[in-house]
Amino acid sequence: MKEKEYMRLESDSIGTMEVPEDAYYGVQALRAKENFPITGTKLHPVFIKNLAKIKRAAAITNRKAGRLKPEIANAIESACNEVVCGMFDKEFIVDGIQGGAGTSANMNMNEVIANRAIEMLCGKKGDYTIVHPNDHVNMAQSTNDVIPTAGKLTVLDLLKPLDKSLSLLTDALYDKAAAFDHIVKIGRTQLEDAVPMRLGQTFHSYATMISRDRDRLTKVRTEMYPVNMGATAIGTAINTSPFYLDNIVPTLGKITGYPLTQADDLFDATENLDGFVRVSSCLKACAVNLSKMCNDLRILASGPKAGFGEITLPAMQNGSSIMPGKVNPVIPEVISQVAFHIIGHDTTITMAAEAGQMELNAFEPVVFYNLFDSITTLTHAVDTLTANCILGITANEKRCRELLDASVGITTALCPYIGYKKAASLAKESLKTDIPVKTLVLKYGLLKESELDSILDPYAMTEARTRQTQAKAV
């Protein structure tokens, strides 16, 4: 038999509502839970922690300003610290996507902290005469400066593990570049034979690309440092004290460890979300690059007998329920799916930022819901790509040589010596007769064998400086 749940009665501007007696959340959070059964996903746990850090910074600043009694401020601080430690995660019941520009998330935090502070002051949950969610916990704040600031702090926190993951991926790619540097293969443009290159150069280009993505994400972090704390509703700093306005951001900076600054234009920082659009754009670029690389890996590893087969990806799981022995490139495949996911998020974030009106963008919840998911999903994807794919890639040197020798791509190197038209004619004849290009050049007496050996040295073709030296010698 289910135990009877005891309730307490709370009220807000809409009316009264029963709240579970043991709950730390209150009427406004409960009402929001009923109003927004959207995703079934609650607020991101890192976002919750950052909301609590903001409330702590506000309590400290308001206490120093003489506006918040020390005993109340201390209780709020202690409650905030417990939230940061994850003690009340189940009390945050509002959906990640919600109407009201994040008011429900802000009030959920205010209520949890207020009720925990009430307990610390020997009161009973729901007795807001002791600590009030709005009057005390939310003092000198608005949803409109708290939520975007928490969003920026969360982006900064989440980008740290992503950067570490990308760094490990870059190192792994550079290692493969070094290991495969001696292997010459045929390069391809538009999936057709082009000119020789080294397999190591392929992986080095991937490492360079990911390094560039890391640089973008490092630079875009600086857009998260200016915050609008102190702006309150629209940027006028209504309901704040001069001391609070001057000190809230430095106090929050000390708590978070980030070099936060107060935005020069509090109105702009309250109503415009282009900084988050830039972060999303950098994530999208990184996802696109990763997916492109994974497309290449799938092609290079295709086969193993009927495809390119120049590399072998580590076998991670059975590839078919009907074809015995089949192994699919599941890790590169999932990376591309993550890329599609992030590109969709980027479109949502772009449109949400564009849809803001006047002094506030009401669509911050969906921006953060998608942005946080993009960062965390990309981090996990990069981790599995490095550990379960890149580190285990092996080169099929013999296959690379076979395809190189069978290609007529080397005729490109002959153009400066016999002309494009003659080189093209030799390529066509070689393809038609299966006679190697080198044999045809000697047959027609177009170049001496010693010259030809120098010009058609596959490894030399992969180095620009070597090619220049060759040309001068010939």
N, C-alpha and C positions, 0 to 999 in steps of 0.2 A: 504494500500500500504506500502510495506516494505521500511524503510528508507535506503538510500544509505549509504553503509559502506565506510568510508574514510580510505585510506591505506597510509602507509609510505613504502619506499623502503629501505631494508637493504641488506647487502652483507656479505658473509662469504667466506671461501676458495673454496667452491663449486660453488658459483655464487651469483646472486642477487635474491631477493624474496620479494613479497609484504607482509607486516605484518599489521594487523589492527592498525589504528592510535592510538587508545586508549589502546592498549595492553601493558602490562608491560613486557611480554615475548618478545623474539626477534626471529631472523631468525633461529638460531640453534635449539631452542625449537620447533618452528613451523615445521621445516624440520623433526625433530625427531617424532613429532606427526603424520606426514604423512607416515613416514617410518615404524613406529611400532604400527599399530592398532591391538594389540595382545589381551589383556585381557579386554579392555574397563574400566579398573580400573586404577586410577591415583596413584601417589606416596602416601605412607602412610602419613597422616597428622603429625604424631609425627616425622617421618623421615624428613619431610620438615622443621619442627621447629629446628631440630638438625643441618640440613645443614645451616640454618640461624645463629645459634649460632656459628658454626665454622667460618663462614664468618665474624661475628662480632669479634671473637677472633683474626682472622688474621688481620683485619683492625687495631685493637688496637695495636697489636704487631708490625705491619709494621709502624704505626705512631710513636711509641716509638723508633723504629730502625732508624727513620729519612728517611724512603723510601717512605712514603705516606704522602702527604700534609694533615695538620690537618683538613682543611675544607672538603676535600674529605673523609677522614677517619671518620669524625663526621657524614657526610651525610650517609655513608655506615652503620655506627653503628645504626643510627636512623631508616634506612630502614630495617635493620635486626630485630630490636625490633618490628617493625610493622608486619613483617612476622611471628615472634614468636607468636604474639597476634592473628594470623589468619586472618589478614586484606586482604591478597592477595591469599587466597587458590585457587580461581578459575583461577589464572594466571599460576598455575603449571599444564601444559597440557600434559606432556609426560607420557607414559604408564609405569606401574610398572615393566613390563618385557621389556627390550630393549637391543639392541646390543650396544657394545662399552664400556663395563665395568662400565656403569653409567655416561659416559661423558655427555649424554643428560640431565640427572637429574642435574648434576653439572652446566651445562651451562644454564639450565632453571632458576636455582637459581641465577646465576651470572647476567643474563639479567634482571630479575625482580628487583633485588637489585640495579643494575646500573641505570635502568630507573626511579626507585623511588628516588634514590639519585640525579639524574639529575633534577627531578622536584623540589626537596628541594633546589637545587642550582639555581632555577629559569630558568632552561633550558627546552628544549622540548624533549619528549621521542624519543629515537633513535639517539640523538646527542651524540655519544660516545666520542667526543672530550672533553667533560666535565667529564664524568665518564665512563670508559671503562670496559665491563664485564670481559675481560681477564687481561688487564694490571693493573687494580685497584682492582676490587672485588676479582679476582682470584690470586692476587699477592702472590708469594712465595708458591703457592699451585699447586696441580695436582689432577685430578679426582682420581688418584690412592692412595692418602692419605686422601682426603676429604671423599670419599664414604665409605670406610671401617670404618673410624672413626665415621661417622654419623650412620652407621649400628650398631656399638657397643653401642653408646649412646642411640639409639632407643631401642635396646634390654634391656638395663638397665632400661629405662623408662617404658617399657611395662611389665617387670617382677614385678614391684612394685604392680600394681593392682592384678596381678595373685597371688602373695604371700598373699595379703590380703584376696582374695577369698578362697585360700586353707586353710588359718588360720581359717576362719569362718566355712568351711566345717569340719575341724578337730575338732573344738569345738563342733559342732553339733553331730558328731559321738561319741565323748566322752560322751556327755550328754545322748545319747541313750544307750551307754554302761552301764552307771550308772542306768538308768531307767529300763533296762531289765536284770540287773544282777541277779535277784532272779529267773528268768525263766529258767528252765532246759529243754533242747530239745535234740533230737538225732543228733549227728554230722554225717557227711557223707563224705566218700571218694569214688571217682569215681562214685558219685551219688548213692552209696549203703550205707545202714545203717552201721555206725561205732560205736562210743562210745558216751556216754552222754557228753554234754557241756552246758554252759549257753549261752543264746541268747546275753547277755551282752558281753561275750567273743568274739562273732562274730563281734560285732560292735567295740569293743576295738581293734581288729586286723586290722580293716579297718582304724581306726584313726592312729594307729601306722604306717601303710603303707603310708598314706598320709603325715604324719609328716616326714617320710624318703624322700618323694619326695620334700617336702619343703627344707629339708637340702641340697639335691642335687642341687636344683636351687639356693640356697643361695651361695653355694660353687662355682658354675660355674660362678657366676657374676664376680669373681676376674679375670677371663680370659678376661673380657671385658675392664678392666682398662688400660692395656698397649695399646697405640695407636701409629700409625705410622705418625702422623702429623710432618711435616718437612722432610719426606722422599722424597716428590714430586714424580717424575715419577717412579723410581725403588728402591730408597733407598740411592741415592748419595747426596740428599739434594741440587741438582742443582737448581739455581735461588733463593736460600734463603740467607739471611744474617746470620752471626754468632749469632747476637742478637735474630733474629727470631727463629733460630733453638733451642736456649737454652730456649726461653720463650713462644713459642706458646702453648705447652702442659700445663704448669702451668696456663697460662691465660685462656685456655679453661676449665681447672679444676675449676677455680674460677667461671666462668660463669655457668657451669653445676652443680656444687656442688658435683661432683664425684672425688674420689682420683685417678685421671688419672696419668699415668706415660708414659714417652716416651719409646717405645719398645727398648730393648737393641740391637736388630738386626733389623734395619729398612728394610733390604732386605727381611728377613723372614716375618716380619709383613705386608709387601706389597704384597707378592705373595702367602701366605698360609692362608687358611680359616678354619683350624681345630678347632679353638675356637668356631666358629659358629656351627660346626658339633657337638661339645660337648653340646652346649646349646640345639640343636635340639634333641640330644639323651636323654637328661634329660626330655624334654617335651614329647618325645615318651614314656619313661618309666612311666611318670605320667599318660599319656593317657591310656596306657595299664593297669595300676593298677585300674584306674577309671572304665574302661570298664569291667574288671574282677569283681570288686565289684558290678557293675550294673547287670552283668550276675547272680550273686548270689541273688541279691535283686529280680530279676524277677522270679527266681525259688522259693525262699522262699515265695513270694507272689502269686504264681501261683494258679489258681483255678477260683473263690474262693471256689468252692465245690469239684472239681475233681482234684485239685493239692495239693501242700504242704500246702499252706494256713497258714503258721506259722506267717507271718506278713501281714499287710495290707498297701499298698501304698496309698497315697492320690489320690482321683479321680480328674483328671485334665480336662478331656474332654470325650465326647462320643467316644467309641472305634470302632464303626461299623456303617455303613450306612444301614445295613440289619438286624443285630442281636440286638434287643432291650435290653437295660440295660447292654450291654457289655462295660467294661472299660479296657483299655489297659495300660500297664506300659510305657507310652510315654516318660517320662523323662529319665529313664534308657536306653530306646531305642535310644534316640537322643545322649546320652553320648557315646554310642558305635559307632554311626556313626561319631561323632567328632573324636573318637580315630582312626577310619579307615582313616579319612581325614588327621590327623596329621602324621600317619605312612607313608602315601603316600608322604607327604611333606618331611619327614625325608629322604626318599629314594632319592627324587630330590636333596635335599641339599647335601647329601652324594656324589652323582654322580657329582654334579656341583663342589664341592670342589676338587674332584679327577681329574676333567677334566682340571684344570688349567695348563698352560704351561709357563715354564721359569719364567720371573720376574713379572708376573701378572696373576691373574685369571680373565678372561673376563666375568665370569658367576656370578659375585656378584649380579646383579639385580635379578636373579631368586632365589638365596639364600635368599636375604632379603625379596622378595615378599612372599615366602613360610614361612620363619621363623616368620615374623611379623604376618602373618595370623594364624600360629599355636598358637602363644602366645595369641592373642586377642580372637581367637575362643575358646581356652581352658578356658580362663578367663570367658567368657560368659557362657560356658557349666557348669563350676563349680558353678557359681552363680545360675543358674536355678536348678541344682541338689540339692543344699543346700536348697534354698527357696521353691521349688515346689515338693520336694520329701523327703529328709532326715528329715527335721523338722516335717513333718506330718506323719511319719511312726508310726504305732501302732502295738503292739504285740498281737497275738491271743494265750493267755496263755493256754486255754483249749485245743486247737488244738495241741499245742506243747506237752502237757502231754499225749494226746491220742496217738500220733505217738511214743512217747518215750515208753509208756507202751506196745505198740504193737510190738516193735522192739526186736530182739534177740541180739542187740549190747551189752547189759549188760553182756552177757556171757564172754566177754573178761576179765572182772574183776575176773572171777572164775578160770582162767588159773593157777595162782600161787598156788591155793589151791586144785584143782582136776585134773590139767593137761590139756593141749591143746586138746588132743584127746577126752577126756570125755566131755569137754566143747563143742567141735564141735558136738558131738553126741547129746547132749542136745539141741543145737541150731536147728539142723535138725529136731529133734522130735517135738520141739515146733512149728516150721514153718509148719510141716505136720499136727499136731493135734490141733493147736491153744491153747494148754495148756501152760500157762506162765512158763518161765524157773524156776522161784523160786519154783513153785509147783512141778516141776519135780525133782529138787534137794532134796526137802523134802521127796518126794515120794520114792526116792531111798536111802534115809538116808545118802547122801553124806556130809552134813553139818548140824549143829544145826541151828534152826530158828534164835537164837540170833546172831550167827555168820553171817548168811546169810543177816539178816537185816543190819548189819554193812557193810558187803562187797558190797551189792547191793544198798546202799544209793545213789540215783542218784546225789544229790548235792555234796556229798563227792567225787564221782568219777570225778568231774570236777576240783578238787584241788589236785595238785601234793603232797603237804605237808600232806594233810589229808589222802591221799592214803598211804603214807609212815607210818603214825601213825597207820592206820588201820592194815596194814600188820604186824607190830610189835605186836599189841594187839592180833591178831588172832594166 
